Amino acid sequence: MTDSDATRHDQIVAEMRKEEQRRQAGYREKALKLFPHVCGRCTREFEGKKLRELTVHHRDHNHDNNPPDGSNWELLCLYCHDHEHTRGVQEQRSEDAPADRRDRPSLAHSPFAALADRFKKSE
């Protein structure tokens, strides 16, 4: 990649990040006005500077679905929001894993457990 390509790439990424922040700011502000400042999972309350730790989760995972009544939103703390998105990844991995590995506790899950099986399928 040439210097001009790298510069253009950096500009595009910066523009995309700004647009994402603008979009999030719009629905986040609306959600904070609609809902109490409490995490919908762990029920921790947020105020003052800690309010920045409260995020908007889109229930259908579509960040463009922002109805004015907030019916697709849920306020979650950073930790619960991260867990919500990780949970879906873990469920997908579990479905792909061999049957004898599905019944193990999720904490014992290895993200590379079914990697060899995936390589065999693609050969």
C-alpha positions in Angstrom: 0.0 0.0 0.0 1.4 3.4 -1.0 1.5 6.4 1.4 -1.4 8.0 -0.5 -3.4 4.8 -0.3 -2.7 4.6 3.4 -3.7 8.2 3.9 -7.0 7.7 2.0 -7.7 4.6 4.0 -7.2 6.4 7.3 -9.5 9.3 6.1 -12.2 6.8 5.2 -12.0 5.0 8.5 -12.0 8.3 10.4 -15.2 9.4 8.5 -16.9 6.1 9.1 -16.1 6.4 12.9 -17.5 9.9 13.1 -20.7 8.9 11.3 -21.1 6.0 13.6 -20.6 8.2 16.7 -23.2 10.7 15.3 -25.7 8.0 14.7 -25.1 6.5 18.2 -25.3 9.8 19.9 -28.8 10.4 18.4 -30.4 7.2 19.6 -28.4 7.0 22.8 -29.6 10.4 23.9 -33.2 9.4 23.1 -32.8 6.1 25.0 -31.4 7.9 28.0 -34.5 10.2 28.0 -36.9 7.3 27.6 -35.6 4.8 30.1 -34.3 4.9 33.7 -30.5 4.9 33.9 -30.4 1.2 35.0 -28.8 -1.7 33.3 -31.5 -4.0 32.0 -29.6 -7.1 33.0 -27.6 -6.5 36.2 -29.9 -3.7 37.4 -26.9 -1.5 38.4 -27.9 2.2 38.5 -25.8 4.9 36.7 -25.5 8.6 37.2 -23.0 11.4 36.7 -19.7 10.4 35.1 -20.7 6.7 35.3 -23.5 7.3 32.9 -21.0 6.9 30.0 -20.8 3.1 31.0 -24.5 2.7 30.0 -24.9 1.6 26.4 -27.8 1.1 24.1 -28.3 -2.5 22.9 -30.4 -3.1 19.8 -32.6 -6.2 20.6 -32.7 -7.2 17.0 -29.0 -6.4 16.4 -30.0 -3.9 13.6 -28.4 -0.6 14.4 -30.5 1.1 11.8 -33.8 0.0 13.5 -34.3 2.9 15.8 -38.1 3.4 16.4 -39.0 6.6 18.2 -40.7 4.7 21.0 -37.4 2.8 21.8 -39.0 -0.6 21.4 -35.8 -2.0 19.9 -33.5 -0.6 22.5 -32.4 -1.8 25.9 -29.9 0.0 28.2 -27.1 -2.2 29.2 -23.9 -1.6 31.1 -20.7 -2.1 29.2 -20.1 -5.5 30.7 -23.6 -6.9 30.2 -23.6 -5.5 26.6 -20.3 -7.2 25.9 -21.7 -10.4 27.4 -24.9 -10.2 25.3 -22.9 -10.0 22.1 -20.4 -12.7 23.2 -23.2 -15.0 24.2 -24.4 -15.2 20.6 -20.9 -16.0 19.3 -20.6 -18.7 21.9 -24.0 -20.2 21.0 -22.9 -20.3 17.3 -19.7 -22.0 18.2 -21.5 -24.5 20.3 -23.8 -25.4 17.4 -20.8 -25.9 15.2 -18.9 -28.0 17.7 -19.2 -31.8 17.7 -22.1 -33.2 19.8 -19.8 -34.6 22.6 -18.4 -31.0 23.2 -21.8 -29.2 23.3 -22.7 -30.4 26.8 -19.6 -29.0 28.5 -19.9 -25.8 30.5 -19.3 -22.6 28.5 -16.3 -21.6 30.6 -14.5 -24.7 29.4 -15.2 -23.8 25.8 -12.1 -23.4 23.6 -12.6 -21.1 20.6 -10.4 -23.4 18.5 -12.0 -26.6 19.6 -13.7 -27.3 16.2 -11.1 -25.7 14.1 -9.7 -29.1 12.7 -13.3 -30.1 11.8 -13.7 -26.9 9.8 -10.5 -27.5 7.8 -11.7 -31.1 7.0 -15.0 -29.7 5.7 -13.3 -27.3 3.3 -10.9 -29.8 1.8 
